[in-house]
Structures are given as structure tokens and as C-alpha cells.
Amino acid sequence: MVHFFSKRAETKTKDIPKEDYDELMKLFKRCDVNNDGKLSWEEVKAGFRRLQSRFPLYRTHRAFQMADENHDGFINVNDELDKLVTYALECYPGKIKLRLL
């Protein structure tokens, strides 16, 4: 059964390749074009486009469901970016380097 709107189980950080995690952290931090320390909807969508997502709008929607804990419409780079990166790694396991070529 497919659950489109339920939150995924947390991924254990030991299962995440460190180099992929670091690459995604840098990618999404670069997407913060106005340097306000928060990622807007458009900035997150640009990050998923950079990852060559076939469904950047859907990925952005799910990312905000997973990472925006205070529901302010932004993903705080200091507090919530880890959850965004974890979600992106769940979407593209082992394929980050290939997507960023």
C-alpha cells in the first residue's frame, strides 16, 4: 500500500554515506541565494532541480512536510537542514555524485 502523505521513518545516520551527506549540505546551503539562513519553497525546489529530480515540485512538497518542523514556510539552515538532507538521501540512495555531474 502506498502512503503518499505519511512521514517516512527516520533514516539512521550511520547508513548515510558521509560524502553524499556533505555534498547535499553544500548544495542546499548554496541554494540560499539571499543568505537569510532560511530556505524558501523556491530555493528548495531549485535544489531538487539541481539534483535532476523528475518531480521537483513533489519533492519540495514532501521535503517541507519532513523538515519544516515549526511550519513557518521556511527550512532553517541551522536547525532543519539536516532533515531536508536526510529526505533527499532517502530519495536518491547512492546516486548523489551521478546526479551532480
Biopython code that builds the backbone (N, CA, C, O; Angstrom):
import numpy as np
from Bio.PDB.StructureBuilder import StructureBuilder

atoms = [
    (1, "MET", "N", (0.838, -1.156, 0.000)),
    (1, "MET", "CA", (0.000, 0.000, 0.000)),
    (1, "MET", "C", (0.897, 1.238, 0.000)),
    (1, "MET", "O", (1.895, 1.285, 0.719)),
    (2, "VAL", "N", (0.545, 2.227, -0.798)),
    (2, "VAL", "CA", (1.318, 3.450, -0.904)),
    (2, "VAL", "C", (0.704, 4.508, 0.002)),
    (2, "VAL", "O", (-0.502, 4.753, -0.038)),
    (3, "HIS", "N", (1.547, 5.133, 0.819)),
    (3, "HIS", "CA", (1.106, 6.217, 1.691)),
    (3, "HIS", "C", (1.762, 7.493, 1.205)),
    (3, "HIS", "O", (2.932, 7.743, 1.498)),
    (4, "PHE", "N", (1.021, 8.301, 0.468)),
    (4, "PHE", "CA", (1.605, 9.482, -0.133)),
    (4, "PHE", "C", (1.905, 10.585, 0.869)),
    (4, "PHE", "O", (2.855, 11.342, 0.671)),
    (5, "PHE", "N", (1.138, 10.699, 1.924)),
    (5, "PHE", "CA", (1.291, 11.834, 2.798)),
    (5, "PHE", "C", (1.736, 11.486, 4.212)),
    (5, "PHE", "O", (1.769, 12.360, 5.079)),
    (6, "SER", "N", (2.075, 10.245, 4.454)),
    (6, "SER", "CA", (2.579, 9.905, 5.780)),
    (6, "SER", "C", (4.083, 10.166, 5.811)),
    (6, "SER", "O", (4.768, 10.051, 4.795)),
    (7, "LYS", "N", (4.580, 10.518, 6.983)),
    (7, "LYS", "CA", (6.006, 10.780, 7.113)),
    (7, "LYS", "C", (6.775, 9.467, 7.102)),
    (7, "LYS", "O", (6.314, 8.454, 7.628)),
    (8, "ARG", "N", (7.945, 9.506, 6.498)),
    (8, "ARG", "CA", (8.788, 8.319, 6.453)),
    (8, "ARG", "C", (9.471, 8.111, 7.792)),
    (8, "ARG", "O", (9.619, 9.036, 8.592)),
    (9, "ALA", "N", (9.877, 6.887, 8.009)),
    (9, "ALA", "CA", (10.646, 6.597, 9.218)),
    (9, "ALA", "C", (12.009, 7.272, 9.112)),
    (9, "ALA", "O", (12.554, 7.426, 8.019)),
    (10, "GLU", "N", (12.538, 7.662, 10.225)),
    (10, "GLU", "CA", (13.833, 8.327, 10.264)),
    (10, "GLU", "C", (14.919, 7.369, 9.766)),
    (10, "GLU", "O", (14.939, 6.196, 10.140)),
    (11, "THR", "N", (15.807, 7.869, 8.934)),
    (11, "THR", "CA", (16.938, 7.091, 8.472)),
    (11, "THR", "C", (18.049, 7.191, 9.501)),
    (11, "THR", "O", (18.322, 8.270, 10.026)),
    (12, "LYS", "N", (18.677, 6.091, 9.782)),
    (12, "LYS", "CA", (19.781, 6.106, 10.734)),
    (12, "LYS", "C", (20.977, 6.787, 10.082)),
    (12, "LYS", "O", (21.323, 6.483, 8.940)),
    (13, "THR", "N", (21.605, 7.705, 10.802)),
    (13, "THR", "CA", (22.705, 8.468, 10.231)),
    (13, "THR", "C", (23.905, 7.587, 9.896)),
    (13, "THR", "O", (24.711, 7.959, 9.043)),
    (14, "LYS", "N", (24.045, 6.436, 10.540)),
    (14, "LYS", "CA", (25.180, 5.572, 10.215)),
    (14, "LYS", "C", (25.021, 4.936, 8.830)),
    (14, "LYS", "O", (26.009, 4.489, 8.247)),
    (15, "ASP", "N", (23.798, 4.889, 8.294)),
    (15, "ASP", "CA", (23.556, 4.316, 6.978)),
    (15, "ASP", "C", (23.826, 5.305, 5.855)),
    (15, "ASP", "O", (23.853, 4.920, 4.686)),
    (16, "ILE", "N", (24.025, 6.572, 6.194)),
    (16, "ILE", "CA", (24.191, 7.618, 5.190)),
    (16, "ILE", "C", (25.672, 7.803, 4.894)),
    (16, "ILE", "O", (26.465, 8.016, 5.811)),
    (17, "PRO", "N", (26.059, 7.722, 3.602)),
    (17, "PRO", "CA", (27.462, 7.980, 3.255)),
    (17, "PRO", "C", (27.823, 9.430, 3.573)),
    (17, "PRO", "O", (27.118, 10.351, 3.159)),
    (18, "LYS", "N", (28.904, 9.632, 4.297)),
    (18, "LYS", "CA", (29.321, 10.962, 4.755)),
    (18, "LYS", "C", (29.553, 11.919, 3.593)),
    (18, "LYS", "O", (29.169, 13.086, 3.672)),
    (19, "GLU", "N", (30.175, 11.445, 2.515)),
    (19, "GLU", "CA", (30.467, 12.337, 1.390)),
    (19, "GLU", "C", (29.184, 12.791, 0.681)),
    (19, "GLU", "O", (29.100, 13.935, 0.235)),
    (20, "ASP", "N", (28.194, 11.911, 0.576)),
    (20, "ASP", "CA", (26.914, 12.305, -0.018)),
    (20, "ASP", "C", (26.193, 13.310, 0.873)),
    (20, "ASP", "O", (25.622, 14.286, 0.386)),
    (21, "TYR", "N", (26.223, 13.066, 2.171)),
    (21, "TYR", "CA", (25.595, 13.970, 3.128)),
    (21, "TYR", "C", (26.221, 15.368, 3.024)),
    (21, "TYR", "O", (25.512, 16.373, 2.976)),
    (22, "ASP", "N", (27.555, 15.414, 2.991)),
    (22, "ASP", "CA", (28.253, 16.701, 2.899)),
    (22, "ASP", "C", (27.957, 17.413, 1.585)),
    (22, "ASP", "O", (27.785, 18.632, 1.562)),
    (23, "GLU", "N", (27.897, 16.663, 0.497)),
    (23, "GLU", "CA", (27.586, 17.262, -0.807)),
    (23, "GLU", "C", (26.199, 17.904, -0.801)),
    (23, "GLU", "O", (26.020, 19.011, -1.307)),
    (24, "LEU", "N", (25.233, 17.213, -0.233)),
    (24, "LEU", "CA", (23.875, 17.764, -0.189)),
    (24, "LEU", "C", (23.774, 18.952, 0.754)),
    (24, "LEU", "O", (23.032, 19.895, 0.480)),
    (25, "MET", "N", (24.502, 18.922, 1.851)),
    (25, "MET", "CA", (24.526, 20.080, 2.753)),
    (25, "MET", "C", (25.034, 21.310, 1.998)),
    (25, "MET", "O", (24.439, 22.384, 2.080)),
    (26, "LYS", "N", (26.144, 21.145, 1.258)),
    (26, "LYS", "CA", (26.693, 22.265, 0.486)),
    (26, "LYS", "C", (25.723, 22.720, -0.595)),
    (26, "LYS", "O", (25.552, 23.918, -0.821)),
    (27, "LEU", "N", (25.088, 21.760, -1.261)),
    (27, "LEU", "CA", (24.153, 22.081, -2.340)),
    (27, "LEU", "C", (23.001, 22.944, -1.827)),
    (27, "LEU", "O", (22.704, 23.992, -2.401)),
    (28, "PHE", "N", (22.360, 22.508, -0.755)),
    (28, "PHE", "CA", (21.210, 23.257, -0.257)),
    (28, "PHE", "C", (21.627, 24.580, 0.397)),
    (28, "PHE", "O", (20.862, 25.545, 0.366)),
    (29, "LYS", "N", (22.816, 24.639, 0.983)),
    (29, "LYS", "CA", (23.279, 25.921, 1.527)),
    (29, "LYS", "C", (23.538, 26.920, 0.401)),
    (29, "LYS", "O", (23.287, 28.115, 0.557)),
    (30, "ARG", "N", (24.044, 26.425, -0.743)),
    (30, "ARG", "CA", (24.242, 27.310, -1.905)),
    (30, "ARG", "C", (22.916, 27.790, -2.476)),
    (30, "ARG", "O", (22.858, 28.847, -3.104)),
    (31, "CYS", "N", (21.860, 27.028, -2.267)),
    (31, "CYS", "CA", (20.540, 27.420, -2.781)),
    (31, "CYS", "C", (19.951, 28.588, -2.008)),
    (31, "CYS", "O", (19.004, 29.220, -2.478)),
    (32, "ASP", "N", (20.489, 28.888, -0.835)),
    (32, "ASP", "CA", (20.023, 30.037, -0.053)),
    (32, "ASP", "C", (20.608, 31.302, -0.686)),
    (32, "ASP", "O", (21.591, 31.848, -0.186)),
    (33, "VAL", "N", (20.011, 31.763, -1.776)),
    (33, "VAL", "CA", (20.577, 32.837, -2.584)),
    (33, "VAL", "C", (20.538, 34.193, -1.890)),
    (33, "VAL", "O", (21.388, 35.039, -2.167)),
    (34, "ASN", "N", (19.587, 34.422, -1.004)),
    (34, "ASN", "CA", (19.526, 35.720, -0.323)),
    (34, "ASN", "C", (20.242, 35.694, 1.028)),
    (34, "ASN", "O", (20.211, 36.685, 1.758)),
    (35, "ASN", "N", (20.877, 34.592, 1.367)),
    (35, "ASN", "CA", (21.693, 34.439, 2.576)),
    (35, "ASN", "C", (20.979, 34.878, 3.858)),
    (35, "ASN", "O", (21.567, 35.539, 4.714)),
    (36, "ASP", "N", (19.702, 34.498, 3.975)),
    (36, "ASP", "CA", (18.959, 34.838, 5.191)),
    (36, "ASP", "C", (18.945, 33.694, 6.204)),
    (36, "ASP", "O", (18.346, 33.817, 7.272)),
    (37, "GLY", "N", (19.606, 32.582, 5.871)),
    (37, "GLY", "CA", (19.660, 31.448, 6.790)),
    (37, "GLY", "C", (18.429, 30.565, 6.747)),
    (37, "GLY", "O", (18.280, 29.654, 7.562)),
    (38, "LYS", "N", (17.536, 30.838, 5.785)),
    (38, "LYS", "CA", (16.316, 30.048, 5.627)),
    (38, "LYS", "C", (16.144, 29.704, 4.150)),
    (38, "LYS", "O", (16.430, 30.515, 3.270)),
    (39, "LEU", "N", (15.677, 28.499, 3.903)),
    (39, "LEU", "CA", (15.398, 28.077, 2.528)),
    (39, "LEU", "C", (13.909, 28.221, 2.256)),
    (39, "LEU", "O", (13.080, 27.646, 2.963)),
    (40, "SER", "N", (13.579, 28.986, 1.235)),
    (40, "SER", "CA", (12.184, 29.147, 0.837)),
    (40, "SER", "C", (11.774, 27.979, -0.052)),
    (40, "SER", "O", (12.592, 27.136, -0.421)),
    (41, "TRP", "N", (10.498, 27.950, -0.384)),
    (41, "TRP", "CA", (9.957, 26.914, -1.277)),
    (41, "TRP", "C", (10.733, 26.894, -2.591)),
    (41, "TRP", "O", (11.138, 25.828, -3.057)),
    (42, "GLU", "N", (10.941, 28.061, -3.188)),
    (42, "GLU", "CA", (11.624, 28.147, -4.482)),
    (42, "GLU", "C", (13.084, 27.732, -4.378)),
    (42, "GLU", "O", (13.616, 27.117, -5.302)),
    (43, "GLU", "N", (13.734, 28.055, -3.279)),
    (43, "GLU", "CA", (15.132, 27.674, -3.104)),
    (43, "GLU", "C", (15.277, 26.163, -2.949)),
    (43, "GLU", "O", (16.214, 25.574, -3.488)),
    (44, "VAL", "N", (14.374, 25.540, -2.228)),
    (44, "VAL", "CA", (14.414, 24.077, -2.087)),
    (44, "VAL", "C", (14.106, 23.419, -3.425)),
    (44, "VAL", "O", (14.743, 22.434, -3.799)),
    (45, "LYS", "N", (13.132, 23.963, -4.145)),
    (45, "LYS", "CA", (12.791, 23.410, -5.464)),
    (45, "LYS", "C", (13.984, 23.530, -6.424)),
    (45, "LYS", "O", (14.219, 22.634, -7.235)),
    (46, "ALA", "N", (14.727, 24.627, -6.332)),
    (46, "ALA", "CA", (15.929, 24.789, -7.159)),
    (46, "ALA", "C", (16.974, 23.729, -6.813)),
    (46, "ALA", "O", (17.678, 23.236, -7.695)),
    (47, "GLY", "N", (17.073, 23.382, -5.536)),
    (47, "GLY", "CA", (17.992, 22.326, -5.122)),
    (47, "GLY", "C", (17.614, 20.984, -5.716)),
    (47, "GLY", "O", (18.482, 20.239, -6.171)),
    (48, "PHE", "N", (16.328, 20.670, -5.717)),
    (48, "PHE", "CA", (15.900, 19.398, -6.311)),
    (48, "PHE", "C", (16.050, 19.415, -7.832)),
    (48, "PHE", "O", (16.299, 18.378, -8.447)),
    (49, "ARG", "N", (15.901, 20.574, -8.426)),
    (49, "ARG", "CA", (16.173, 20.674, -9.868)),
    (49, "ARG", "C", (17.648, 20.438, -10.147)),
    (49, "ARG", "O", (18.006, 19.793, -11.132)),
    (50, "ARG", "N", (18.497, 20.958, -9.282)),
    (50, "ARG", "CA", (19.946, 20.746, -9.430)),
    (50, "ARG", "C", (20.279, 19.259, -9.296)),
    (50, "ARG", "O", (21.242, 18.779, -9.895)),
    (51, "LEU", "N", (19.481, 18.535, -8.511)),
    (51, "LEU", "CA", (19.654, 17.086, -8.373)),
    (51, "LEU", "C", (19.003, 16.314, -9.522)),
    (51, "LEU", "O", (18.965, 15.084, -9.507)),
    (52, "GLN", "N", (18.493, 17.040, -10.513)),
    (52, "GLN", "CA", (17.857, 16.455, -11.695)),
    (52, "GLN", "C", (16.637, 15.614, -11.341)),
    (52, "GLN", "O", (16.400, 14.561, -11.934)),
    (53, "SER", "N", (15.875, 16.089, -10.375)),
    (53, "SER", "CA", (14.654, 15.396, -9.987)),
    (53, "SER", "C", (13.640, 15.464, -11.119)),
    (53, "SER", "O", (13.485, 16.504, -11.759)),
    (54, "ARG", "N", (12.960, 14.369, -11.364)),
    (54, "ARG", "CA", (11.891, 14.374, -12.369)),
    (54, "ARG", "C", (10.637, 15.033, -11.820)),
    (54, "ARG", "O", (9.770, 15.454, -12.586)),
    (55, "PHE", "N", (10.534, 15.126, -10.511)),
    (55, "PHE", "CA", (9.354, 15.695, -9.861)),
    (55, "PHE", "C", (9.768, 16.710, -8.788)),
    (55, "PHE", "O", (9.526, 16.475, -7.604)),
    (56, "PRO", "N", (10.384, 17.827, -9.173)),
    (56, "PRO", "CA", (10.880, 18.758, -8.154)),
    (56, "PRO", "C", (9.773, 19.376, -7.305)),
    (56, "PRO", "O", (9.994, 19.654, -6.126)),
    (57, "LEU", "N", (8.613, 19.593, -7.860)),
    (57, "LEU", "CA", (7.517, 20.159, -7.083)),
    (57, "LEU", "C", (7.052, 19.190, -6.004)),
    (57, "LEU", "O", (6.830, 19.589, -4.861)),
    (58, "TYR", "N", (6.906, 17.927, -6.363)),
    (58, "TYR", "CA", (6.515, 16.902, -5.391)),
    (58, "TYR", "C", (7.591, 16.737, -4.317)),
    (58, "TYR", "O", (7.283, 16.674, -3.127)),
    (59, "ARG", "N", (8.856, 16.669, -4.743)),
    (59, "ARG", "CA", (9.955, 16.512, -3.793)),
    (59, "ARG", "C", (10.001, 17.687, -2.811)),
    (59, "ARG", "O", (10.260, 17.503, -1.622)),
    (60, "THR", "N", (9.748, 18.894, -3.321)),
    (60, "THR", "CA", (9.742, 20.077, -2.460)),
    (60, "THR", "C", (8.609, 20.000, -1.452)),
    (60, "THR", "O", (8.797, 20.304, -0.274)),
    (61, "HIS", "N", (7.438, 19.595, -1.911)),
    (61, "HIS", "CA", (6.295, 19.456, -1.011)),
    (61, "HIS", "C", (6.606, 18.465, 0.111)),
    (61, "HIS", "O", (6.370, 18.751, 1.284)),
    (62, "ARG", "N", (7.134, 17.310, -0.256)),
    (62, "ARG", "CA", (7.468, 16.286, 0.735)),
    (62, "ARG", "C", (8.594, 16.750, 1.659)),
    (62, "ARG", "O", (8.595, 16.442, 2.851)),
    (63, "ALA", "N", (9.545, 17.489, 1.104)),
    (63, "ALA", "CA", (10.653, 17.983, 1.918)),
    (63, "ALA", "C", (10.139, 18.926, 3.003)),
    (63, "ALA", "O", (10.602, 18.881, 4.143)),
    (64, "PHE", "N", (9.192, 19.769, 2.647)),
    (64, "PHE", "CA", (8.635, 20.669, 3.658)),
    (64, "PHE", "C", (7.817, 19.905, 4.694)),
    (64, "PHE", "O", (7.804, 20.281, 5.866)),
    (65, "GLN", "N", (7.144, 18.852, 4.285)),
    (65, "GLN", "CA", (6.432, 18.024, 5.260)),
    (65, "GLN", "C", (7.399, 17.374, 6.234)),
    (65, "GLN", "O", (7.102, 17.247, 7.422)),
    (66, "MET", "N", (8.542, 16.968, 5.737)),
    (66, "MET", "CA", (9.515, 16.255, 6.560)),
    (66, "MET", "C", (10.371, 17.197, 7.410)),
    (66, "MET", "O", (10.675, 16.878, 8.560)),
    (67, "ALA", "N", (10.762, 18.351, 6.862)),
    (67, "ALA", "CA", (11.794, 19.155, 7.505)),
    (67, "ALA", "C", (11.292, 20.424, 8.201)),
    (67, "ALA", "O", (11.914, 20.881, 9.160)),
    (68, "ASP", "N", (10.201, 20.989, 7.744)),
    (68, "ASP", "CA", (9.740, 22.259, 8.318)),
    (68, "ASP", "C", (8.958, 21.992, 9.597)),
    (68, "ASP", "O", (7.728, 21.943, 9.587)),
    (69, "GLU", "N", (9.676, 21.821, 10.684)),
    (69, "GLU", "CA", (9.051, 21.422, 11.946)),
    (69, "GLU", "C", (8.184, 22.508, 12.560)),
    (69, "GLU", "O", (7.167, 22.202, 13.182)),
    (70, "ASN", "N", (8.568, 23.778, 12.396)),
    (70, "ASN", "CA", (7.786, 24.855, 13.009)),
    (70, "ASN", "C", (6.718, 25.413, 12.056)),
    (70, "ASN", "O", (5.998, 26.344, 12.417)),
    (71, "HIS", "N", (6.612, 24.861, 10.862)),
    (71, "HIS", "CA", (5.568, 25.196, 9.880)),
    (71, "HIS", "C", (5.507, 26.689, 9.565)),
    (71, "HIS", "O", (4.427, 27.266, 9.434)),
    (72, "ASP", "N", (6.681, 27.303, 9.445)),
    (72, "ASP", "CA", (6.718, 28.721, 9.102)),
    (72, "ASP", "C", (6.885, 28.951, 7.602)),
    (72, "ASP", "O", (6.935, 30.098, 7.158)),
    (73, "GLY", "N", (6.970, 27.888, 6.825)),
    (73, "GLY", "CA", (7.104, 28.015, 5.381)),
    (73, "GLY", "C", (8.547, 28.134, 4.916)),
    (73, "GLY", "O", (8.803, 28.378, 3.737)),
    (74, "PHE", "N", (9.486, 27.964, 5.834)),
    (74, "PHE", "CA", (10.907, 28.008, 5.508)),
    (74, "PHE", "C", (11.612, 26.855, 6.195)),
    (74, "PHE", "O", (11.156, 26.354, 7.222)),
    (75, "ILE", "N", (12.734, 26.438, 5.614)),
    (75, "ILE", "CA", (13.576, 25.438, 6.253)),
    (75, "ILE", "C", (14.801, 26.166, 6.770)),
    (75, "ILE", "O", (15.613, 26.670, 5.994)),
    (76, "ASN", "N", (14.925, 26.216, 8.075)),
    (76, "ASN", "CA", (16.021, 26.916, 8.722)),
    (76, "ASN", "C", (17.315, 26.147, 8.481)),
    (76, "ASN", "O", (17.390, 24.949, 8.755)),
    (77, "VAL", "N", (18.334, 26.834, 7.968)),
    (77, "VAL", "CA", (19.597, 26.190, 7.625)),
    (77, "VAL", "C", (20.288, 25.624, 8.865)),
    (77, "VAL", "O", (20.951, 24.590, 8.782)),
    (78, "ASN", "N", (20.143, 26.280, 9.998)),
    (78, "ASN", "CA", (20.828, 25.829, 11.216)),
    (78, "ASN", "C", (20.117, 24.676, 11.907)),
    (78, "ASN", "O", (20.771, 23.803, 12.476)),
    (79, "ASP", "N", (18.784, 24.657, 11.868)),
    (79, "ASP", "CA", (18.031, 23.679, 12.652)),
    (79, "ASP", "C", (17.416, 22.548, 11.834)),
    (79, "ASP", "O", (17.411, 21.398, 12.274)),
    (80, "GLU", "N", (16.905, 22.860, 10.661)),
    (80, "GLU", "CA", (16.080, 21.897, 9.924)),
    (80, "GLU", "C", (16.736, 21.337, 8.663)),
    (80, "GLU", "O", (16.179, 20.443, 8.026)),
    (81, "LEU", "N", (17.901, 21.846, 8.299)),
    (81, "LEU", "CA", (18.549, 21.400, 7.064)),
    (81, "LEU", "C", (18.908, 19.923, 7.112)),
    (81, "LEU", "O", (18.867, 19.244, 6.086)),
    (82, "ASP", "N", (19.259, 19.417, 8.289)),
    (82, "ASP", "CA", (19.609, 18.004, 8.433)),
    (82, "ASP", "C", (18.465, 17.101, 7.980)),
    (82, "ASP", "O", (18.703, 16.093, 7.314)),
    (83, "LYS", "N", (17.242, 17.445, 8.328)),
    (83, "LYS", "CA", (16.086, 16.631, 7.930)),
    (83, "LYS", "C", (15.837, 16.715, 6.423)),
    (83, "LYS", "O", (15.427, 15.730, 5.808)),
    (84, "LEU", "N", (16.081, 17.873, 5.832)),
    (84, "LEU", "CA", (15.957, 18.019, 4.380)),
    (84, "LEU", "C", (16.976, 17.149, 3.660)),
    (84, "LEU", "O", (16.642, 16.459, 2.696)),
    (85, "VAL", "N", (18.216, 17.183, 4.128)),
    (85, "VAL", "CA", (19.280, 16.387, 3.504)),
    (85, "VAL", "C", (19.001, 14.894, 3.676)),
    (85, "VAL", "O", (19.213, 14.113, 2.749)),
    (86, "THR", "N", (18.531, 14.500, 4.844)),
    (86, "THR", "CA", (18.186, 13.098, 5.081)),
    (86, "THR", "C", (17.086, 12.652, 4.134)),
    (86, "THR", "O", (17.151, 11.551, 3.588)),
    (87, "TYR", "N", (16.068, 13.495, 3.929)),
    (87, "TYR", "CA", (14.993, 13.160, 2.992)),
    (87, "TYR", "C", (15.537, 13.022, 1.576)),
    (87, "TYR", "O", (15.185, 12.081, 0.865)),
    (88, "ALA", "N", (16.391, 13.950, 1.162)),
    (88, "ALA", "CA", (16.955, 13.885, -0.195)),
    (88, "ALA", "C", (17.781, 12.618, -0.372)),
    (88, "ALA", "O", (17.748, 12.004, -1.439)),
    (89, "LEU", "N", (18.517, 12.221, 0.651)),
    (89, "LEU", "CA", (19.301, 10.987, 0.562)),
    (89, "LEU", "C", (18.406, 9.756, 0.482)),
    (89, "LEU", "O", (18.767, 8.772, -0.163)),
    (90, "GLU", "N", (17.253, 9.799, 1.126)),
    (90, "GLU", "CA", (16.303, 8.686, 1.012)),
    (90, "GLU", "C", (15.742, 8.598, -0.403)),
    (90, "GLU", "O", (15.468, 7.506, -0.901)),
    (91, "CYS", "N", (15.574, 9.740, -1.043)),
    (91, "CYS", "CA", (15.020, 9.757, -2.399)),
    (91, "CYS", "C", (16.016, 9.247, -3.431)),
    (91, "CYS", "O", (15.630, 8.604, -4.408)),
    (92, "TYR", "N", (17.293, 9.532, -3.217)),
    (92, "TYR", "CA", (18.325, 9.186, -4.197)),
    (92, "TYR", "C", (19.465, 8.423, -3.521)),
    (92, "TYR", "O", (20.579, 8.941, -3.440)),
    (93, "PRO", "N", (19.215, 7.213, -3.038)),
    (93, "PRO", "CA", (20.272, 6.485, -2.329)),
    (93, "PRO", "C", (21.421, 6.088, -3.260)),
    (93, "PRO", "O", (21.211, 5.430, -4.279)),
    (94, "GLY", "N", (22.623, 6.495, -2.897)),
    (94, "GLY", "CA", (23.812, 6.105, -3.653)),
    (94, "GLY", "C", (23.953, 6.751, -5.008)),
    (94, "GLY", "O", (24.784, 6.305, -5.800)),
    (95, "LYS", "N", (23.183, 7.783, -5.319)),
    (95, "LYS", "CA", (23.207, 8.362, -6.657)),
    (95, "LYS", "C", (23.543, 9.852, -6.660)),
    (95, "LYS", "O", (23.377, 10.505, -7.690)),
    (96, "ILE", "N", (24.002, 10.400, -5.564)),
    (96, "ILE", "CA", (24.196, 11.839, -5.457)),
    (96, "ILE", "C", (25.298, 12.314, -6.393)),
    (96, "ILE", "O", (25.106, 13.295, -7.112)),
    (97, "LYS", "N", (26.429, 11.655, -6.403)),
    (97, "LYS", "CA", (27.546, 12.080, -7.259)),
    (97, "LYS", "C", (27.157, 12.068, -8.735)),
    (97, "LYS", "O", (27.526, 12.974, -9.481)),
    (98, "LEU", "N", (26.416, 11.051, -9.156)),
    (98, "LEU", "CA", (25.990, 10.971, -10.554)),
    (98, "LEU", "C", (25.009, 12.072, -10.919)),
    (98, "LEU", "O", (25.028, 12.573, -12.044)),
    (99, "ARG", "N", (24.157, 12.453, -9.985)),
    (99, "ARG", "CA", (23.154, 13.486, -10.248)),
    (99, "ARG", "C", (23.770, 14.879, -10.308)),
    (99, "ARG", "O", (23.213, 15.774, -10.944)),
    (100, "LEU", "N", (24.895, 15.068, -9.662)),
    (100, "LEU", "CA", (25.505, 16.395, -9.629)),
    (100, "LEU", "C", (26.547, 16.610, -10.722)),
    (100, "LEU", "O", (27.220, 17.641, -10.727)),
    (101, "LEU", "N", (26.696, 15.678, -11.634)),
    (101, "LEU", "CA", (27.655, 15.834, -12.744)),
    (101, "LEU", "C", (27.157, 16.837, -13.743)),
    (101, "LEU", "O", (27.828, 17.099, -14.741)),
]
sb = StructureBuilder()
sb.init_structure("model")
sb.init_model(0)
sb.init_chain("A")
sb.init_seg("    ")
for serial, (resi, resn, name, xyz) in enumerate(atoms, 1):
    if name == "N":
        sb.init_residue(resn, " ", resi, " ")
    sb.init_atom(name, np.array(xyz, "f"), 0.0, 1.0, " ", f" {name:<3s}", serial, name[0])
structure = sb.get_structure()
